[in-house]
């Protein structure tokens, strides 16, 4: 059955299936090509009549992940220039304004889309949350640093999408005064920047960071990838120079330079840069409720399928310690806790804590306003309340049997979305539904009330460990290793 909703730019036609209404491919900004290429997002042109929102819209130009990741995280490629679009899932019958969750996908700022089946929002809508998923510009189009173009264009796209939510979501049954923004990996890194951006102030009221800490670089460092691409293309390192290059050629060179890079082993890539406009150099502390965490064995997504976990030797490990200036005592500490582990496992465990668990713990610690531990959770949990903003920390620990991936990066997404069927490439066909029930409910509760169901962060460092069986709250897990990075 079709259903009609009104936006400020015109009416859209969605579809109802089992009491869930979906509206797909709604443009929130003009197509970022032609006169709008390498510019900040421009307003979308209003339309007459009713626009169909029955199919996913175009995805941002990109190349798929390289093998073997392309089989574990399959990309969706939908051609077309109108890639600044979003999707909405909402209950068909709405008794009142519902909380809103805005999903920002990951992919190292160069991959991914809101059209991936894993991000289907039906389970959130079923449970009384309006789910919005967003496409934004990727790679050099969205995050290339040029002297003649605004920085952080992909981040500006996300802000434009959040502005659309504020202005239009009531027409879909959502509450513009109760918006939670949620992202994983590069999506979480983006949200960490949005938390401190004056451009995003007031557009959301809670935030969820999954496996992505705050991370920005200087403009000079951010421009290195553009300079390398310009050299390969034999064009000036300017937006004007790049605009004259065939788009497929641009993607080929981009993939040649950054396609093999990953968050653990490093390499050239794209970053959010400090620009003193969208991303200030001295940002204020975030003032909204925050749910954040990571997976216990993040590194295994990159180290296991590629064989790196087996190839890393003791010499490789020593060289990595020198490269990242990690004291030998830290490596000895990790070895002591894993006496039978291979060097690749030791390196991966340290990389996970250095790049993710440590920075996220520092972020949680920076938000402590009261050093006294408390077992109670304040009843006042609505946006705009007078209580201090709270922080809740989680760790995803269930180990996938697929290829020995364990509790790897991105594994938790299928559980968060209660969508194990489309997460089976990582989790396998027999992933525990009871764990998805628990984790999905925590995200729904946090989006609805600001309380996911466990003790807020305090000096005891409570962490909700999602595992099956045995999800529980643990105080300061693996604290001795973590202290090495804090």
C-alpha positions as CSV (number, residue, x, y, z in Angstrom):
1,X,0.0,0.0,0.0
2,X,1.3,3.5,-0.8
3,X,1.4,6.3,1.7
4,X,2.0,10.1,1.2
5,X,4.1,12.4,3.4
6,X,4.7,16.1,3.0
7,X,8.1,17.8,3.1
8,X,9.0,21.5,2.7
9,X,10.1,20.7,-0.9
10,X,7.1,18.7,-1.9
11,X,5.1,15.5,-1.2
12,X,6.7,12.0,-1.4
13,X,5.1,8.7,-2.0
14,X,6.3,5.8,0.3
15,X,5.2,2.2,0.8
16,X,3.6,0.4,3.7
17,X,4.6,-3.2,4.5
18,X,3.5,-4.9,7.7
19,X,2.5,-1.6,9.3
20,X,5.9,0.0,8.6
21,X,6.1,2.9,6.2
22,X,9.3,3.4,4.2
23,X,10.3,6.4,2.1
24,X,13.5,5.9,0.1
25,X,15.8,8.2,-1.8
26,X,14.4,11.5,-0.6
27,X,16.8,14.3,-1.7
28,X,17.9,16.6,1.1
29,X,20.3,18.8,-1.0
30,X,20.9,19.4,-4.7
31,X,23.0,16.9,-6.7
32,X,26.7,17.8,-5.8
33,X,27.9,17.8,-9.4
34,X,28.0,20.3,-12.3
35,X,27.9,23.8,-10.8
36,X,27.6,22.3,-7.3
37,X,30.7,20.1,-7.5
38,X,33.2,20.5,-4.7
39,X,30.9,23.1,-3.1
40,X,29.0,23.1,0.1
41,X,25.6,21.4,-0.2
42,X,23.0,23.5,-2.0
43,X,19.3,23.6,-1.3
44,X,17.2,21.0,-3.2
45,X,14.8,22.4,-5.8
46,X,11.1,22.0,-4.8
47,X,9.0,19.7,-7.0
48,X,5.4,19.8,-8.1
49,X,3.0,16.9,-7.5
50,X,4.0,13.7,-5.6
51,X,7.6,12.4,-5.9
52,X,8.0,8.6,-5.7
53,X,10.2,7.5,-2.8
54,X,9.9,3.8,-3.4
55,X,13.5,2.9,-4.3
56,X,16.9,3.8,-2.8
57,X,18.5,6.8,-4.4
58,X,21.9,7.0,-6.1
59,X,24.9,6.3,-3.9
60,X,28.0,8.4,-3.6
61,X,30.7,7.6,-6.2
62,X,33.1,5.0,-4.9
63,X,35.0,1.8,-5.7
64,X,34.0,-1.4,-3.8
65,X,36.2,-2.7,-1.0
66,X,39.1,-4.8,-2.2
67,X,39.1,-8.6,-1.7
68,X,38.5,-10.2,0.7
69,X,36.6,-7.4,2.4
70,X,34.3,-7.1,-0.6
71,X,32.7,-10.4,0.4
72,X,32.3,-9.5,4.1
73,X,31.1,-5.9,3.6
74,X,29.4,-5.8,0.2
75,X,28.8,-2.3,-1.1
76,X,25.7,-1.2,-3.0
77,X,26.3,0.8,-6.2
78,X,23.3,2.8,-7.5
79,X,24.3,5.2,-10.3
80,X,23.1,8.7,-10.6
81,X,24.2,12.2,-9.5
82,X,21.4,12.9,-7.0
83,X,23.4,11.1,-4.2
84,X,22.6,13.5,-1.4
85,X,19.5,11.6,-0.3
86,X,18.1,9.9,2.8
87,X,15.7,7.2,3.8
88,X,13.0,7.1,6.4
89,X,11.3,4.2,8.2
90,X,8.4,4.9,10.5
91,X,5.4,3.2,12.0
92,X,2.3,3.5,9.8
93,X,0.1,4.5,12.7
94,X,1.6,7.2,14.9
95,X,-0.1,8.2,18.2
96,X,2.2,11.1,18.8
97,X,5.7,12.4,18.0
98,X,8.2,9.6,18.1
99,X,12.0,9.7,18.9
100,X,14.2,9.8,15.9
101,X,17.5,8.0,15.2
102,X,19.7,9.3,12.4
103,X,22.2,6.7,11.1
104,X,25.5,7.8,9.5
105,X,27.3,4.9,7.9
106,X,31.0,4.1,8.1
107,X,33.5,3.1,5.4
108,X,36.7,5.0,6.1
109,X,35.1,8.2,4.5
110,X,35.4,6.5,1.1
111,X,33.0,3.6,1.1
112,X,29.5,2.7,2.1
113,X,26.0,3.9,1.6
114,X,22.6,4.1,3.3
115,X,21.2,1.6,0.8
116,X,23.0,-1.4,2.4
117,X,20.5,-4.0,3.4
118,X,22.2,-4.2,6.8
119,X,20.9,-0.7,7.6
120,X,17.2,-1.5,7.1
121,X,15.3,0.5,9.7
122,X,12.2,-1.7,10.0
123,X,13.1,-3.0,13.5
124,X,13.6,0.5,14.9
125,X,10.2,1.6,13.4
126,X,8.6,-1.6,14.8
127,X,9.8,-0.5,18.2
128,X,8.6,3.1,18.0
129,X,11.6,4.9,16.6
130,X,11.7,6.8,13.3
131,X,14.9,5.7,11.6
132,X,16.6,8.0,9.1
133,X,19.7,6.8,7.1
134,X,21.9,9.3,5.2
135,X,24.1,9.3,2.1
136,X,26.9,11.8,2.0
137,X,29.8,12.6,-0.3
138,X,32.8,10.3,0.1
139,X,36.5,10.2,-0.9
140,X,38.0,13.1,-2.7
141,X,34.5,14.5,-3.5
142,X,33.6,14.8,0.1
143,X,36.8,15.0,2.1
144,X,39.5,16.1,-0.4
145,X,41.3,19.2,0.9
146,X,41.6,21.9,-1.8
147,X,42.7,25.6,-1.6
148,X,39.7,26.6,-3.7
149,X,36.9,24.6,-2.1
150,X,35.3,24.4,1.4
151,X,36.7,21.7,3.7
152,X,34.8,18.8,5.2
153,X,32.1,18.8,2.5
154,X,30.9,15.3,3.5
155,X,30.4,16.6,7.0
156,X,28.5,19.6,5.7
157,X,26.3,17.1,3.8
158,X,25.5,15.4,7.1
159,X,24.6,18.8,8.7
160,X,22.3,19.5,5.8
161,X,20.6,16.1,6.3
162,X,20.2,16.8,10.0
163,X,18.7,20.2,9.1
164,X,16.3,18.4,6.8
165,X,15.3,16.1,9.8
166,X,14.7,19.2,12.0
167,X,12.5,20.8,9.3
168,X,10.6,17.8,8.0
169,X,10.6,14.8,10.3
170,X,7.3,15.8,12.0
171,X,5.6,15.0,8.7
172,X,6.7,11.4,9.1
173,X,5.7,11.1,12.8
174,X,9.0,12.0,14.3
175,X,9.8,14.5,17.1
176,X,12.4,17.1,15.9
177,X,13.1,17.8,19.6
178,X,14.2,14.2,20.3
179,X,16.8,13.3,17.7
180,X,19.7,10.9,18.3
181,X,22.5,10.7,15.8
182,X,24.3,7.3,15.5
183,X,27.2,6.1,13.5
184,X,29.8,3.4,13.2
185,X,33.5,3.7,12.3
186,X,33.9,6.7,10.0
187,X,30.2,7.5,10.8
188,X,31.1,7.7,14.5
189,X,34.2,9.8,13.8
190,X,31.9,12.1,11.9
191,X,29.6,12.4,14.8
192,X,32.4,13.1,17.2
193,X,33.1,16.2,15.0
194,X,29.5,17.1,14.8
195,X,29.3,17.0,18.6
196,X,31.6,20.1,18.7
197,X,30.6,21.8,15.5
198,X,28.8,25.2,15.9
199,X,27.1,24.4,12.5
200,X,25.4,21.3,14.1
201,X,24.4,22.9,17.4
202,X,20.8,22.1,18.3
203,X,20.3,19.6,15.4
204,X,20.4,16.6,17.7
205,X,20.0,15.8,21.4
206,X,21.9,12.5,22.0
207,X,24.7,10.7,20.2
208,X,25.9,7.1,19.7
209,X,29.5,6.4,18.7
210,X,30.2,2.8,17.6
211,X,33.9,2.0,17.1
212,X,34.9,5.5,16.1
213,X,36.7,8.0,18.4
214,X,37.2,11.7,17.8
215,X,39.8,12.2,15.1
216,X,40.8,15.2,13.1
217,X,44.0,16.3,11.3
218,X,45.5,19.6,10.1
219,X,44.6,20.9,6.7
220,X,48.2,20.3,5.5
221,X,48.0,16.6,6.5
222,X,44.5,16.2,5.1
223,X,45.7,17.6,1.8
224,X,48.4,15.0,1.3
225,X,46.1,12.5,-0.4
226,X,44.9,15.2,-2.8
227,X,48.5,16.1,-3.6
228,X,49.4,12.5,-4.3
229,X,46.3,12.1,-6.6
230,X,47.1,15.3,-8.4
231,X,50.6,14.0,-9.1
232,X,49.2,10.8,-10.5
233,X,46.6,12.6,-12.6
234,X,49.1,15.3,-13.7
235,X,46.7,18.1,-12.8
236,X,46.9,21.0,-10.2
237,X,45.9,20.0,-6.7
238,X,42.9,22.3,-6.9
239,X,39.1,21.6,-7.1
240,X,39.2,23.3,-10.5
241,X,41.9,20.9,-11.7
242,X,40.1,17.8,-10.3
243,X,36.8,18.9,-11.8
244,X,38.2,18.6,-15.2
245,X,39.1,14.9,-14.8
246,X,36.8,12.2,-15.9
247,X,35.0,10.9,-12.7
248,X,35.9,7.2,-13.4
249,X,39.5,8.1,-13.8
250,X,39.4,10.0,-10.6
251,X,37.9,7.0,-8.7
252,X,40.5,4.7,-10.3
253,X,43.4,6.8,-9.0
254,X,41.8,7.3,-5.7
255,X,41.5,3.5,-5.3
256,X,45.1,2.9,-6.4
257,X,46.3,5.3,-3.7
258,X,44.0,4.5,-0.7
259,X,42.2,1.2,-1.6
260,X,44.6,-0.9,0.5
261,X,44.7,1.4,3.5
262,X,42.9,0.4,6.7
263,X,42.4,2.0,10.2
264,X,44.8,-0.4,11.9
265,X,47.8,-0.7,9.5
266,X,47.4,2.9,8.3
267,X,48.2,4.3,4.9
268,X,47.0,7.3,2.9
269,X,43.3,8.2,3.3
270,X,40.7,10.9,3.9
271,X,40.2,12.7,7.1
272,X,38.0,15.3,8.8
273,X,40.2,18.5,9.1
274,X,40.3,21.3,11.5
275,X,39.0,24.3,9.6
276,X,37.8,26.7,12.3
277,X,34.4,26.9,10.7
278,X,32.7,23.5,10.7
279,X,35.4,21.9,13.0
280,X,36.9,24.3,15.5
281,X,40.5,24.0,16.7
282,X,39.5,24.3,20.4
283,X,36.1,22.7,20.5
284,X,33.8,23.0,23.5
285,X,33.0,19.7,25.4
286,X,30.0,17.9,24.1
287,X,26.9,18.6,26.1
288,X,24.5,15.8,25.1
289,X,24.0,12.3,26.4
290,X,26.5,9.9,24.8
291,X,26.6,6.2,24.3
292,X,29.9,4.9,23.0
293,X,32.0,1.8,22.8
294,X,33.8,-0.6,20.5
295,X,34.2,-4.3,19.8
296,X,36.7,-6.5,21.7
297,X,38.7,-7.6,18.7
298,X,38.3,-4.8,16.2
299,X,41.5,-5.6,14.4
300,X,40.5,-9.0,13.3
301,X,38.4,-7.7,10.4
302,X,41.6,-6.5,8.7
303,X,44.2,-8.9,10.2
304,X,42.4,-12.3,9.8
305,X,40.9,-12.4,6.2
306,X,44.1,-10.8,4.8
307,X,46.3,-13.3,6.6
308,X,48.2,-10.5,8.4
309,X,47.6,-12.1,11.8
310,X,49.7,-15.1,10.6
311,X,52.3,-13.1,8.7
312,X,53.3,-10.7,11.5
313,X,56.6,-11.9,13.0
314,X,58.4,-10.9,16.1
315,X,60.5,-8.6,13.9
316,X,57.4,-7.0,12.4
317,X,56.0,-6.5,15.8
318,X,59.2,-4.7,17.0
319,X,59.2,-2.5,13.9
320,X,55.5,-1.6,14.6
321,X,56.4,-0.7,18.2
322,X,59.1,1.7,16.9
323,X,56.8,3.2,14.2
324,X,54.1,4.0,16.7
325,X,56.5,4.8,19.5
326,X,55.0,2.2,21.8
327,X,57.2,1.5,24.8
328,X,58.5,-2.1,25.2
329,X,56.9,-2.4,28.6
330,X,53.4,-2.0,26.9
331,X,54.2,-5.0,24.6
332,X,55.4,-7.0,27.5
333,X,52.2,-6.3,29.4
334,X,50.1,-7.5,26.5
335,X,52.2,-10.6,26.1
336,X,51.9,-11.4,29.8
337,X,48.2,-11.5,29.5
338,X,48.3,-13.7,26.4
339,X,51.3,-16.0,26.8
340,X,50.4,-18.3,23.9
341,X,49.3,-15.5,21.4
342,X,51.0,-15.0,18.1
343,X,52.8,-11.7,17.4
344,X,50.0,-10.7,15.0
345,X,47.4,-11.1,17.8
346,X,49.6,-9.0,20.2
347,X,49.9,-6.3,17.6
348,X,46.2,-6.3,16.8
349,X,45.2,-6.2,20.4
350,X,47.5,-3.2,21.0
351,X,46.2,-1.5,17.9
352,X,42.6,-1.9,19.0
353,X,43.3,-0.3,22.3
354,X,45.6,2.4,20.9
355,X,43.3,3.5,18.2
356,X,39.8,2.8,19.6
357,X,39.4,1.7,23.2
358,X,41.9,4.1,24.7
359,X,40.6,7.3,22.9
360,X,37.0,6.4,23.7
361,X,37.8,5.9,27.3
362,X,39.6,9.3,27.3
363,X,36.5,10.9,25.8
364,X,34.3,9.3,28.5
365,X,36.7,10.5,31.2
366,X,36.7,14.0,29.8
367,X,32.9,14.2,30.4
368,X,33.0,13.3,34.1
369,X,31.5,16.2,36.1
370,X,31.1,14.3,39.4
371,X,33.7,12.0,40.7
372,X,31.3,10.2,43.1
373,X,30.2,6.8,41.9
374,X,26.4,6.3,41.7
375,X,24.3,3.2,41.2
376,X,21.2,5.2,40.4
377,X,20.1,6.6,37.1
378,X,18.3,10.0,37.2
379,X,14.7,9.9,36.2
380,X,15.0,13.1,34.2
381,X,16.3,11.9,30.9
382,X,14.5,14.1,28.4
383,X,16.5,16.4,26.1
384,X,16.8,19.9,27.5
385,X,16.7,18.7,31.1
386,X,18.8,20.4,33.8
387,X,20.9,17.4,34.8
388,X,24.5,17.0,33.5
389,X,25.0,15.1,30.3
390,X,25.7,11.4,30.9
391,X,28.0,8.9,29.2
392,X,27.4,5.2,28.8
393,X,30.1,2.8,27.7
394,X,29.7,-0.6,26.0
395,X,31.9,-3.4,24.6
396,X,30.7,-6.0,22.1
397,X,32.4,-9.3,22.9
398,X,30.5,-12.1,21.1
399,X,32.9,-13.9,18.7
400,X,31.8,-14.7,15.2
401,X,32.8,-18.2,14.0
402,X,33.1,-16.9,10.4
403,X,36.8,-17.2,9.2
404,X,37.8,-16.8,12.9
405,X,36.8,-13.1,12.8
406,X,35.9,-13.1,16.5
407,X,34.5,-9.9,17.9
408,X,35.7,-7.9,14.9
409,X,35.0,-4.4,13.6
410,X,31.4,-3.8,12.3
411,X,30.1,-7.2,13.7
412,X,27.8,-5.4,16.1
413,X,25.8,-3.6,13.4
414,X,23.5,-6.5,12.6
415,X,22.7,-6.8,16.3
416,X,22.0,-3.1,16.8
417,X,19.6,-3.1,13.8
418,X,18.1,-6.5,14.9
419,X,18.9,-7.5,11.3
420,X,21.0,-10.7,11.7
421,X,19.9,-12.0,8.3
422,X,21.7,-9.2,6.5
423,X,24.6,-9.3,8.8
424,X,25.3,-13.0,8.2
425,X,28.4,-12.4,6.1
426,X,30.2,-11.4,9.3
427,X,28.2,-13.2,12.0
428,X,27.3,-16.4,10.2
429,X,23.8,-18.0,9.9
430,X,23.5,-18.9,13.6
431,X,24.1,-15.6,15.3
432,X,22.3,-15.4,18.7
433,X,19.0,-13.6,18.4
434,X,18.7,-13.1,22.1
435,X,21.8,-10.9,22.0
436,X,20.3,-8.9,19.1
437,X,17.2,-8.5,21.2
438,X,19.2,-7.1,24.2
439,X,21.5,-4.8,22.2
440,X,18.8,-3.4,19.9
441,X,16.6,-2.7,22.9
442,X,19.4,-0.8,24.6
443,X,19.7,1.5,21.5
444,X,16.0,2.0,21.3
445,X,15.8,2.9,25.0
446,X,18.7,5.3,24.8
447,X,17.2,7.0,21.7
448,X,13.8,7.2,23.6
449,X,14.9,8.2,27.1
450,X,18.7,8.7,27.2
451,X,19.0,5.6,29.4
452,X,20.2,2.4,27.7
453,X,19.8,0.4,30.9
454,X,23.0,0.3,32.8
455,X,25.0,2.6,35.1
456,X,26.4,5.8,33.6
457,X,30.1,6.4,33.4
458,X,31.8,7.3,36.7
459,X,35.1,6.8,38.4
460,X,34.5,3.0,38.6
461,X,34.4,2.9,34.7
462,X,31.3,0.7,34.3
463,X,31.2,-1.0,30.9
464,X,28.2,-3.0,29.5
465,X,29.7,-6.1,27.9
466,X,27.4,-7.5,25.2
467,X,28.0,-11.3,24.9
468,X,26.0,-14.5,24.6
469,X,25.3,-15.9,27.0
470,X,26.1,-13.5,29.8
471,X,25.6,-9.8,28.9
472,X,26.6,-7.9,32.0
473,X,28.1,-4.7,33.4
474,X,31.8,-5.0,34.3
475,X,33.8,-2.4,36.2
476,X,37.0,-1.3,34.5
477,X,37.7,-4.4,32.2
478,X,41.3,-5.0,31.4
479,X,42.2,-1.9,33.3
480,X,45.9,-2.6,33.6
481,X,46.3,-2.7,29.8
482,X,44.1,0.3,29.2
483,X,46.1,2.4,31.8
484,X,49.1,2.0,29.5
485,X,47.4,4.3,27.0
486,X,45.6,6.8,29.2
